[in-house]
Amino acid sequence: MNATLDALLPEDVARKAEATGVAKAQRDTLTLFTLALLAGAFIALGAMFSTLVSVGIGDLLPYGLARLAIGTVFALGLILVVVCGAELFTGDVLMTIAWAGRRLKTGAMLRVWAIVLVGNLVGAAGTALLVFLSGHPFAGAGGVAVAALDIARAKSELGLVQAFFLGVMCNVLVCLAVWASLAARSVTDKILVIVPPVAAFVAAGFEHSVANFYYLTMGLLLRHLAPDSFWHGRGLAPDQFAMLTPGTFVIGQAVVVLGNLLGGAALVALVYWLAYLRPRGEGRP
């Protein structure tokens, strides 16, 4: 393959993304689900880290810089997915490039997405449960738990149309991060190209469905299971977070998933397919 600055050229990245999509579809169900569990857990760890860093940071930094710091540490999640190996739904929508080139059937692509999405949900929600049981949210005199509840409340109060387009914008950036990582040859290069797009989507407040599986699960756990001492100590009550319900979780995240799908598939994968891999007339470059 050609390389510039020791990285793959964009056309070579498109071919690599297409081949990767075909390879994913050939994996058995257990392998896909196991790798999806890991991805959900990895993204959850990034979300946990960003929640922790958000505590009190607004008192120290201007709004933009505070958001930048929160987004930068969140990148841990996607770095672990790419470097350690895992299957993340929001990245796997890039399989659309193989589907567009007729190297992948619709059913095979949908099978991967379904298995991976369920695995991501279980991995992220399971990690939220483990973090809750560890007592971590009650660190900082319960400040981490308050931050987690505020994050979950804000996500639950989004209108569906807004949530959809926040999901679209999020996955444009996530898929560009994954796309750029395909061009990179070293672990260091992969990390360097992942951090800016991820920091950008988090700083901007865009919506990532798998991260939300963690945030909203944590919010539900805290609302229903946090001890009275936490509520009394912080001067709060569970009723202040009444919007955190399984129903709002399911409906809201179904919309975000669709937005993530459109953003990554149509605005990244299909655009690069049109640019580099679409059939051309004989003799045309």
ChimeraX attribute file (.defattr): number of C-alpha atoms within 10 A of each C-alpha:
attribute: neighborCount
match mode: 1-to-1
recipient: residues
	/A:1	8
	/A:2	10
	/A:3	13
	/A:4	9
	/A:5	7
	/A:6	12
	/A:7	19
	/A:8	20
	/A:9	15
	/A:10	19
	/A:11	17
	/A:12	17
	/A:13	21
	/A:14	24
	/A:15	17
	/A:16	17
	/A:17	25
	/A:18	24
	/A:19	16
	/A:20	17
	/A:21	23
	/A:22	21
	/A:23	13
	/A:24	17
	/A:25	20
	/A:26	11
	/A:27	12
	/A:28	10
	/A:29	14
	/A:30	10
	/A:31	14
	/A:32	22
	/A:33	24
	/A:34	17
	/A:35	21
	/A:36	30
	/A:37	27
	/A:38	25
	/A:39	31
	/A:40	32
	/A:41	29
	/A:42	26
	/A:43	30
	/A:44	30
	/A:45	25
	/A:46	24
	/A:47	29
	/A:48	25
	/A:49	19
	/A:50	22
	/A:51	24
	/A:52	22
	/A:53	19
	/A:54	18
	/A:55	18
	/A:56	14
	/A:57	16
	/A:58	13
	/A:59	9
	/A:60	9
	/A:61	12
	/A:62	10
	/A:63	12
	/A:64	12
	/A:65	14
	/A:66	19
	/A:67	23
	/A:68	19
	/A:69	18
	/A:70	24
	/A:71	29
	/A:72	23
	/A:73	22
	/A:74	27
	/A:75	25
	/A:76	22
	/A:77	22
	/A:78	25
	/A:79	25
	/A:80	19
	/A:81	22
	/A:82	21
	/A:83	14
	/A:84	11
	/A:85	13
	/A:86	24
	/A:87	27
	/A:88	26
	/A:89	26
	/A:90	26
	/A:91	23
	/A:92	23
	/A:93	25
	/A:94	27
	/A:95	28
	/A:96	27
	/A:97	30
	/A:98	26
	/A:99	20
	/A:100	18
	/A:101	16
	/A:102	10
	/A:103	15
	/A:104	20
	/A:105	15
	/A:106	12
	/A:107	10
	/A:108	14
	/A:109	20
	/A:110	14
	/A:111	13
	/A:112	25
	/A:113	23
	/A:114	13
	/A:115	20
	/A:116	27
	/A:117	25
	/A:118	17
	/A:119	25
	/A:120	34
	/A:121	25
	/A:122	21
	/A:123	27
	/A:124	32
	/A:125	25
	/A:126	20
	/A:127	25
	/A:128	26
	/A:129	15
	/A:130	13
	/A:131	16
	/A:132	20
	/A:133	11
	/A:134	10
	/A:135	12
	/A:136	15
	/A:137	24
	/A:138	17
	/A:139	11
	/A:140	13
	/A:141	12
	/A:142	19
	/A:143	19
	/A:144	21
	/A:145	27
	/A:146	22
	/A:147	19
	/A:148	26
	/A:149	26
	/A:150	15
	/A:151	17
	/A:152	24
	/A:153	20
	/A:154	12
	/A:155	22
	/A:156	25
	/A:157	13
	/A:158	14
	/A:159	11
	/A:160	16
	/A:161	13
	/A:162	15
	/A:163	24
	/A:164	26
	/A:165	19
	/A:166	23
	/A:167	28
	/A:168	26
	/A:169	22
	/A:170	28
	/A:171	32
	/A:172	25
	/A:173	23
	/A:174	26
	/A:175	26
	/A:176	21
	/A:177	24
	/A:178	24
	/A:179	22
	/A:180	20
	/A:181	24
	/A:182	21
	/A:183	24
	/A:184	21
	/A:185	13
	/A:186	13
	/A:187	12
	/A:188	10
	/A:189	15
	/A:190	20
	/A:191	20
	/A:192	16
	/A:193	20
	/A:194	25
	/A:195	20
	/A:196	16
	/A:197	24
	/A:198	29
	/A:199	21
	/A:200	19
	/A:201	24
	/A:202	24
	/A:203	20
	/A:204	16
	/A:205	15
	/A:206	21
	/A:207	26
	/A:208	25
	/A:209	27
	/A:210	29
	/A:211	24
	/A:212	25
	/A:213	27
	/A:214	31
	/A:215	25
	/A:216	28
	/A:217	25
	/A:218	27
	/A:219	27
	/A:220	23
	/A:221	16
	/A:222	23
	/A:223	21
	/A:224	11
	/A:225	11
	/A:226	18
	/A:227	11
	/A:228	12
	/A:229	10
	/A:230	18
	/A:231	16
	/A:232	10
	/A:233	10
	/A:234	14
	/A:235	8
	/A:236	13
	/A:237	13
	/A:238	15
	/A:239	9
	/A:240	11
	/A:241	20
	/A:242	12
	/A:243	17
	/A:244	26
	/A:245	15
	/A:246	12
	/A:247	11
	/A:248	16
	/A:249	19
	/A:250	13
	/A:251	12
	/A:252	22
	/A:253	25
	/A:254	16
	/A:255	21
	/A:256	29
	/A:257	23
	/A:258	16
	/A:259	27
	/A:260	31
	/A:261	26
	/A:262	21
	/A:263	26
	/A:264	29
	/A:265	24
	/A:266	19
	/A:267	17
	/A:268	22
	/A:269	28
	/A:270	22
	/A:271	15
	/A:272	20
	/A:273	23
	/A:274	13
	/A:275	12
	/A:276	17
	/A:277	18
	/A:278	14
	/A:279	10
	/A:280	9
	/A:281	7
	/A:282	6
	/A:283	5
	/A:284	6
	/A:285	6
